[in-house]
Each structure stands twice: as C-alpha cells, then as structure tokens.
Amino acid sequence: MTTSTLLRATLCAILGTASAQALALDPLSYANYDQVRTRALHMDLKADFEKKTLSGFAELSLDWLDKSARTLDLDTRELTISKIEAQDAMGRWTPAKYTLDKFDQEKGQALHVQLPAQAPKVRIHYHTAPTASALQWLTPAQTLSGKRPFMFSQSQSINARSWVPVQDTPSVRFTYTARIEAPEGLRVVMSADNDPKATGKGGWKFTMPQPIPSYLLAIGIGELEARTLGGRTGVYAEPLRMEAAAYELADTEKMVEAAESLYGPYRWGRYDMLVLPPSFPIGGMENPRLTFLTPTMIAGDRSLVDLIAHELAHSWSGNLVTNASWKHWWLNEGFTTYVTTRILEVLYGQEVALMNLQLEQEEAIDSLKDIPPSRQGLVTRAADTGSSTYTDEGLAYPKGAWFLRTLEERAGRAVFDSFLRGWFDSHAFQSVTTDQFVAYLRSNLLAKHPQVMSDAELDEWLYGPGIPASAKHAKSQRLVALDATTAAWMEGELPTAKLDTKGWTAAEWMKFLNDIDNKVDAKRLKELDVAFGLAKTGNNEVAFRFYRAAVHAGYRDIRPQLNAFLMSVGRQKFVVPLYTALRANAEDRAWAENVYKSARERYHPETQGSVDKQMAKQ
C-alpha cells in the first residue's frame, strides 16, 4: 500500500460517519477518484478461447480534480501488464512508469501509474488471466449445440477489475467504446448499443453513450442469434434456445411501457436481453442496454417473468441512480424490488403482484433465522471501512422494498409515486448514499407529510434488526385459501389424490413447498412427486423448492433428477442451499461431495467460491 493510499484509507475511516459529500471513498477500491476520475473508456481486446484470455489495451480519458496530483491509482486483479503509455497535451504517446501492489484476496492489486504531468489519456496494454473472476470460458460441450465455445462476464460487485484496469467503484461513472476481436462464427455482445445486423468484420464495435459504473461493464461471446421482440426490445440466445426464449420474453416491450408510465422515460435507448448458458451464477444482471439472464427463468409458461421486471426496473433504480459504495446496496436492490412489484401489478393485475409480494415477505422473514441481527439492517451506522461491516445482501431486496411500500401505503400512491419519480429524475446518472436519500426523503415527503413515519421508526427500518413490528404484511386471498388447503393436506384430511392444483400458479406451488419443507416425511414427498411429477418440472423455482424439501425429508428417489439439476444449473440461489442441505445429513454428504467434484468445473468462479465455502465447513 502506498503512502497516499494509506492516508486515504485513514481519512475514510475517520470521516466515514460524515455525509457522502465529505471524503468517504469506497473502501473496496484502490482508486484515487477524489483526485482524478475516468470520464471515458475505450477497450481494444482480442478473445483467445484456447488461452482463455482477453488481450489488448484499455484507454482511459481522465478528468483531473486535484491540480497537484500526478498519480493515477487503478484497480486490477490478476492482470498482466505489458506496458503503459500516457498522452501529453500535444497528443503524443510516451511510456509511463507504474507499480503494482501486493495482491489482496478480496480487492486484487492496486496499479499506480506515475505521470510527469496530468495526462488527458492513459493507455494500458495487458491480458487477463484464465482464472479471471469475472469471466467464465465454456467449452463446446457446455453449450446447447455442443459445437462452439462461449464466454461471458459477471462484473458485479468488484470483478470488472479482473478484465479491465479501471476505477472499479460505483462512485465513478464513464462512457465507453470498444472493439473486440473474436473467432469467426461467434457473435460478440456488450452492455452497449448492439447491432443485430453487425458481422464482426474488422472487429465487433460498440458504444455506450450514457455514463455507467464499472460493475455494469459486460461482454458475451458465443454462437448467438438475434430476435426482435418490439420496437426497442430484443433477445440474443443460442440458436437452439431462441424459440423458447422469445416466447418467454414476449411481454418485455409492455414491461418497458409499464415502467415508463410509473417512473418516466426509459433513458437507455434499447432494452435487449442475452439468455446465457445455465452456468450463469445469478438470476439476472441488469447490464444497461443488454440484461444478462439465466435460462432457469424459462419455464414455458411465462410464470417467472418477474425476473425480467426486476432487471428492467434497474434501469431506474441502480443503473440510473446508483449506490455510491456497496455499503448502500439496498438503494439498488430494495428500490428495484419495490418497482418490480409495481410493474407486475400494471401488467398482470393486483392479485398476481400481491401473491409475489406475500411470498417475498414470507421468505424474508424465514431468512432472518440464518442472519446475525447485526447484519439485518438496511445499512449500518459504522464507518464504511470494508465489506465485513456491511449488512446482508439478500435481505436488502425484500426489506428495502417493504420499507418503500410502507411509505407508499401511508403517504398514498399518488404522493409517493411523485416523490419516487422526483428522486430518480433529480439524481439521474449519479451515485448516492443512504444519507442523501434520507435527506431527500425528509425534505420532499416527511416534511410535507410528517404523519407518514416518525424519526424513530425510520431509524428502525434503516438500522434495526428484522422487520419492524409496525410493518403491514401483504395478504393475497388466493394464498390465504392455499394455507387452508396446505394445512388439510399436512394433517391427512385431504388426500394427495384430491389435491386440486390445476389452477395453481408458480407462486402458489412455491409457497406450498416452502410451507411443507421440514414438516413432512419422505413418503408424503413421494406421493406429491408421483402425482404431479415435481422432480421433472420445467419450472426451476418450483424444482429447487421441491428438491430442497426432498433432501430435508430424506426422499432420495429424486437423486437422478437432482444430480442432473446440479450438473446443469449454476445459479447460486439454487445450488448453494441444495449443497448446504445435502451436507447437513451424513447419509447425503458423500453423495453431494461427489456430485460437486464433477459439477464444479461447469460453474462460474463466483459459484465455485460460494460452494467451496460450504464444502470447507465441518
């Protein structure tokens, strides 16, 4: 760590409790963005599938804030730097001196570029490592056709630094352009303006005119087709998956219109989606102009399109208005989860939205038993000194949404919608903190409507454990009726053969399986499986909950299907809890470890890391 880096870290710790407008730098970044900021990025890279590397250069256009500064500090992880050049005021490129700090397991390495003068541009020549944490290189056997390889990125939260040397913090936004070379026959797509008619001759070229933070840098390379869905929406997918993907995503244009009717114009041009191979580690990633999606959301009946609504909602909450550091994660995900429910209500009606909301809240409450109380707030009062002090990421989604819904219900929808749209408009293309939101909330809602929430209750929502006792719980009449059915079935009053599920939605199946988990034996699970084919369902959300309940009940007849699921699906939401459940039982532990030995290479590095932690536990 250099002296300047040490000084900034010390200042960050001292001033961390002050307002974000003070010197409170992101502790997960080495960047000296208080002195110099990236205004624009250009990437010129070549993809080598044999070496599993990207190589070329990244050119950063800089705005110098501190007139005395002569060092550019960047974030890297496992990048091999061959040379760095700086451009002078006359446009001439000359070699620049640089040093790399010692490797840190969480943050990677700081790259310090020493400059004789404040260069308008710096060009870094480098190549990535085959083990780059953001990138997964798939063999042809891991794709649908089995003919061509595939590569995709997942930069969030701090993995962009493993494929581009940048100021890898959500506090810095920049525009970007790119030229990417890839093997013939493979299409390149990025979180930018993708041209479905492009051929890649002379390299695949991209422009992102809106400024974005580094975690929204994204790239995918593979055997891909393009399909138009609407005037500004489309989908990219492997050819053998295109028909299913296009059917599932048919309502996307309507979703964009629904979101605009609530929160104002969509400001990103096109909204396209890339359906990735099943090893993608999360449900979706809100990369602007090109959302990345897991194929596990393709159920064949559009029953899991709330995932699309969620990623689209990020076009306002997250992409447009971004958390300034990962301490304030709830400003991205809590807001987006709230907006998702509102979009679903416009498109599919109040009851559908209410069922999803009740399920979301019930699962949030159930999760509290596994989260230390100190991590159950939306944010901590502690100084922003590192990820060890942050609150639980998963709880931020439903608890943040619940908080906003509470404000909406008390202020009235018309008042709250105007307030929220004002927040998005006044902070568009900015990075913000919780303090900034609270100040805006007090000035623009609570000052005019003090009855909405007291200071004490506001503090309880933001910093307190659990869900405040004052919170109103969502109640769907269909799910209330389902509770009675579930109770009768569990008591044996309603035989499995007479369980009428023909009209059940995916949400009803998910709630039913949640409610019987750990409460029925293997015999009852087998009855359900024989009657409804749950081990073979095409709905992955339902399948996951059934497999989890089966593992807990010791119903091992599903092992062939569970093995196939774990071998083909890399979504952390599914595989981590399943491996955890399997390892909790001595009779399943060895089987689970053997499955993982075979499946591990198919998973994204992020998923590998999460499962490795579970496997290391005694």
N, C-alpha and C positions, 0 to 999 in steps of 0.2 A: 504494500500500500504506500503510495507517495505521500509526501507531507501535505499537499493540497487536498488529497482525498481524505486523509486523517482529519484535517481541520474541518472539512465539510461534514464529515460524519459526526464530529463532536458538536458542531453547531446544530446539526439536525436533531441530535439528542436533546440539546438544551432548549431548542425552540419548538420542539415537536408538539407541544401543547398549545402553541400560539396558532393564530389564523393561518390558513394556507397561503395568504398573500405574503406572509413572512417567509423567511428562508427555511422551508421544510422540504428538503429534497427527498426523492424516492429512495429509500434505503436498499432497494433491490437492484439499483442501477449504479454503475460507477460514473455515469456521465456527469460532466460539469455544465449542465444546461442552465445554470444560473449565470454562466459566463459566455457561453456560445450555444446556439441552437441550430439544429438541422432544419433548413427551410424546404429542401427538395432532395430527393434521392434518385439516382439512376443506377440500374443494375444491368450489367452485360455479362451473362453467365452461360456456361455450357453444361448440360446434364450428361454425365457418364454413368450409365447403368451398370457397367462391368465393375468400375471402381466405387460405385455408389457415392459419387461426389458431384457437387456443383463447383465450377471453377471459372474465374474471370475477375471482374473488378466491380467495386461499388464506388460511386462518385457522390459525395455529399456537398451540397451547396449550403453555405453557412451564413448565419447572422450573428455577428459578434456583439454581445451585450456589454461586456466589460472591456473597455478600451485598452486596459493593461494586460489582458490575457494573451498568452502565446502558446497555450497547450490545449489540444482537443482530446478529451477523455471519452472513450467509447466502450461499449460492452461487447465482449466476444465469448464464445465457448467452443473450444476445440477447432478453431480456425487456424490454418497455416498461412501466415502472411509471407508473401514473397517480396513485395516492395510497396512503398507508399510514396505518392507524389503530391505536391502542393502546387496550386496555380497562383501565380502572382498577379498584380494589378494589370499587367500587360498581357495576360492570358498565357504566359509561358509556364510549362510544367517542369518542376525541378524535384529531385529526390528529397524526401523528408525523413528525419530521424524519428525512431519510435522505440518504445519498450513495451513488453508485456509483463504484467504482474504474475505472481504465483497463482496457480489455479485454485479456485474455491468451488467446492462441490455444488453449492446452490447457485452462486452468481457467475461462475465461469472466471474469465480473466479480464482485467482492465487493460485496454490498449491506450497508451499515452503517445500522442503524436506531438512532437516538439517542433515548433514553427518559428522562423526568424521574424515573421510578420504575420498579421492576421489575414490568412489566405481566404479568398472568396470560395474556393473549392478545394477539396482533398479527395484524392483517388487512391483506393486501397485494393491492391491485387492479392488474391487469396484463393484458397479452395477449402471446402468443408471436409469434415471427417465422415467416414462411412457410418459412424455412430452418432451423427448429429441428432440432438434430442428433439428437434422439430420435424425431422424428415423420416419417412418410412419408405424404403425401397422394396417393392413387392416383386417376386419372381412371377413369370407367366403362370405357374401353377396356382398362384394365389389370386388370380383374376378369373372372371367368368368364362372368357373364351379359352383360356389356357395357352394363348398364343403369344401375347406381348406383355412386357413388364409394365409396372405402374409405380408412380411416386407421388406422394402428397405431403403437405406440410401441416403442422399444427403449432402456431407460434405462441398462442396464449399459454401462460401468462408472460414468462420471460424466456421463451425459447427462440424468438426471432434472432437473437444474438448467435445462435448456433449455425445460421446460414447466411446472415448478413451482418457486417460490423456496423452497428447503429447505436444511437442513444435509445436503449431499449427500456423505455419507460412510458406509461400512458400520459405523462405530463407533456411530452413533446409530440407535436403533430407536424407532418410534412406531406407534400405531394410526391408522387413518384412516377417514373417511367422505367421501362425495362425492355431489353432484347434478350431472348432466351433461345439457345440452340438445343435441339432435341433430335433423337434418332428419327429417321424418315418413317412416316406412318403413325407417329404418335402426335397427338394434339397437346399443346400447352395452354392452360388457362390460369388466370390470376385474379386476385381481388382488384380488378380494374375493368377497363372497357373491353370486354371480349367480343371479337368479331366472329360470328359463326361461319362467315364465308372465307375467313383467312386460311391460307395454305401453309404458312410457315416458311415460305421461300424467302431466303435472306434472314431468317430468324423470326421468331414469333415476337411481335411488338405490342406493347401495352402502355396505356396512360391512365393514371389515377389523378384527375384534376382536383378532387377535394382533399384537404389535408387529413391524414389519418395517423393514429399512433402505431408504433411498430408492431404491436401484437396482432394487428389486422393485416399485416403482410401475409400473403398466401399464394401458394403455387400448387398446381396439379399437372401431372404429365401422364398420359396413357392413351389407350385405344378408346377414343371418345366420340360419340355422336352428339349433335346439337338438335334441339327440337324447340320451336317457338310455341309458347303457351298463350300469350296475349300480346297486346301492343308493346309492352315493355318488360315482359317476363318470358323466361325460357329455362330449359333444363339441359344439362350436359350429363351423359351417363355412358357406361359401357353399352355397346350395341345390344347385347342380349338382355339388358335390364331396362332399355329405353321405354318399351311399351308400358311396362308396369309402373315405371317412374312417372311417365307423362300422365297416365290415368290418375295416379295418387295425387299429383300436384296440380290437377286441372283447375282448382279454385284459387290459385295463387294470385291471379290478377284481381279477383274480387277481394282478396285479403288486403292487397295494397290500397284499393279504393276504400275499404272499410277503415283502415288505419288513418288514411288521409282525412276521412270525414270526422275523425275524432281529434287528431293532433296536427293537422296541417300538411302541407305538401311533402311528398317524398322527394328528398333532395339529392339523390344519388344517381339519377339517370335511369339505368336499367336495374331490374332485380332478377338476376339469374341464379340458378342453383346447380351445384355439382353433386351428384349422388356417387359417393365413394365406395370402394370395396368394404366389406364388413369389418375389417380390422380398424377402421376409424375409431378413435378411443372415446369419443363423446357423441351425444345425440346430434348436435349441430354446432357449427361455428359461424358466427354472424359476419364473416368477411364481407365488407361492403362491395356491392355490385355482383358478388358471387358467394352466396351462402354455401358452405360445405355441409353435406348431410350424410348421416348413416343410412345404409339401406335397411336397417332394422325398423325404420318408420314405415316401410312399405308393407301394409297389411292386406292390401287387395280390396279394402272397403272404405278407404279414406278415414278410418277411425282414429288415426294417430296424427292427424294434420295439425293438432295443437302445437306440435314441434315446429312446423313451418310458421305458424302465427308467432311463436316465441322468437324465432330467429329474425323474422321480418320486423317485429317490434323493436329489436335492437337498432334498427335504422333511425330511431328517435332516441331511445334510452341506451346508451352505450357507445354507439358509433358517432352519433351527433353530439351528445353530451356524455362525456367520458369520465370515469373515476380518475382522479389525479394520481393516485397510487393504489396498490392492491389492498391497502387497509380499508378503502372505501368501496370495496367490491359491491356492496349492496346497492349503491347508486346505479350500477349497471344492471345487476340481475334482479333485485327486488322490484325496481321500476318496470323492467321488461316483463316480469311475471304478472304484474298487475295489468299492464297494457295487453298482454296476451289474452287474458280473460275478457277484456272489453272487446277485442277483435272477434273472439269466438261468439260472444253474445250478439254482435251485429250480424254475423253471417249465419249462425246456426240456432239462435234463439236463447232465451234466458235459461231454460231448463238444462240444456246441454252445457252451457257455461257454468251453471250452478253445480252440476254433478262433478265437473272437473275441479271446480273450486273446493267443494267439500272434500273430495279425495285428496287434493293437495294439502289442505289444512290438517286432515286426519293423519296423513303421512308425516307432516311436520311435527305434530305433537308426539307421534310414536318415535320419531328420531331423537327426541330430547334425552331419552334414557341412555343414549350412546355418546352424548356430547357433554363435556365438562361444563358446569354452569358458567365458568369464567369465559367460555367461548360462545355463549348463547345470545349475546347481544348482537345488534346490527353492526356495531363498531365499538371499539374500546376507547377509554379516555387516555390510555397510555400513549406516550410519545411514539411516533412512527419510526421505530428503530429496526424493525425486521419482521419477517413472517411469523416468528414464534409468538408474537403478541397479537396476531390477527384473530378475528372471530371465525366461526365455522362457515365455510363456503357454501355448503349445501343448504343450511338453514336460512341463509341470506335471501334465497329465492322466495320461499313462501312467507317468511316473517316480514320481509320488506314489502311484499305485495299486500299482506294483511294490514300492515300499518297504513299504507296508502288507501286501501279500501275503507278503513276506519275513518280516515279524514274525509273521504268522498261521501260516506253514508251520513256523517254528521253535518257536513257543510252543504250537502245537496249536490247532485250530479252536475247541474249546470254551472254552479260556482266552482266546483273542483275541476271540471274539465277546462274551464277558462284559466284557472290557476296553473294547471299542469302544462297546458299548451304554452302559456307565457314563460314557464320555466324552460321548456325546450327552445322556444324562439330566442329568448334573451341570453341563452348560454350555448347557442349552436356553434359547433366546431370548437368547443372549449373543453378543458379538463377541469374538474371541480372536486371539492371536498365536501364532507358532511357538514362542516361549519358553514360553508357557503349555502348549502341547501337549507339549513336551519335558519340562517339569516333571511333567506328569500321567503321561507315559509312564514316566519314571524311577521315580516313586512307586508306580504301580499295576501295572506289568508288569515292568520290568527289575530292580527291587529284589527282587522275588519270584523272577524267572527270569533271573538275570544271564547265563546261557549264550546267551540269545536274540540279543544284539547287544552288541558292545563299544562303548566311547565313540568309539574311532577310526572304526569302521565307521558308527556313527550320524552322525558328522560328515561322512563321505564321502557318505552318502546326501543329507544336508541341503544341504551347501555345495559338494561336489565336482562336477567336470565329468563328463558322460557317465553311464553306468550302471556301478556298482561291479562289479569282476570276480567278486565273491562272489555276485552275483545269479544265481538259478536261472531258466533260461529255460523258458517254457511250451512243451510239445510235444504237439500233437494227432496221434494216429495217422492220422487222415484227411489231415491236411496233410503228414505225412511221406510218405504214399503219393502225394500230389499232387506233391511235389518230384520223385519219380522220373518221373512222367508228364510234368511240365514239361521236365525235362532231356531225356527221349527225344524230345519234340516239337521242342525247340530244336535238337537235334543232327540232326534229319531222320530219326531212326529210327522215329518214329511219325507217319504222315501226318495231316494235319488231318482228312481224311475219317474216320479211325479214332479220333479223339479223342472218347472217350465221356464226355460232360458231362451226360447225362440226370439223374444223381443229385446233381449239384453244387449246393451251397448258394451263397448270395450271398457268404459269406466265402471259399469256395473260388475263385469267379470273381475276387474282389478280389485274393486272394493270387497267383493265376496271372498276372493282368495286372500286378501290381506286379513280379513276378519276371521278366517278359519285357520290361518297359519299358527302353528304351535298349539292348536287346540283339538285337532282330530288325529286319528291314527292312520297307519298305512292302509288298512282295509278300506276306510272311507275315501281316502285319496284314490285308491284303485277303482272304486265304484265310479267316482267322477270321471276318471280317465277313460274307463270303458264306455261310459255313457256319452261323453262329449268329446273324446279324442284330444284332451288338453295337451298331452305330451307332443302332439303333432300339429298344434295350432300354428297358423301362419302369422299370428299377432304376437310379436316378440315381447311386448309389455305383459301380455297375459301369460305367455310361456314362461317368462322369467319368474313371475309370482307363483306359478304352479310348480316349477322346478324347486324353488326355494321352500315351499310348503312340503313338497315331497321329500326333500332332504331332511328337513326337520322331523318329519313323521317316520323316517326310515323306509320310505317306499322306494325300493331300489330297482323295481322293474323298469323305471324310466332311464336307467343308466345309458343305454344305447343312444337315446334321443338327447340326453344331457351331454354326453360325450360329443355328439355331433354339434350341439349348440356351442359348447366351449371351444371346440376346434375351429368353428367358423365365424364366431362373433367376438369382436374385440372391444365392445363398448364397456367402459369401466363400470357404468351404472349397473350392468348385469353381471359381469364376470367376477368382479371383486367380492360382492356379497355372496355369490354362489361358492366361490372357493373358501371364503370365510366360514360359511355354514358347513361345508363338507369337512373342513379341518377340525371343526368343533367336536366331531364324532370320531372316535377311534376306529370304528368299522369303515369309515369313508375316507379317512385321512390318506392312507397309502394310495388308494384309487385316485384321489384328487391330485396328489403329487405326480403320479404317473401321467395323468392327462396333461398336466401343466408342462411337463418335460417335453411332450410332443407339440403342445399348442403354443408355447412361449415364443418361438421364432415367428409365428404368424401375427403376434400382437405388436402394436405401436410401442415405441420406447416408453411412452408415458404410462401405458397399461402395464407393461413389464415391470416398471418401477413400483407401481401400486400393488401388484400381486406378489412381487418379490418380498415386499414388507410383510405381507400376510404369511407367506411361506417361512419367513425367518422367525416368526413368533413360535414360542414353545407351547 
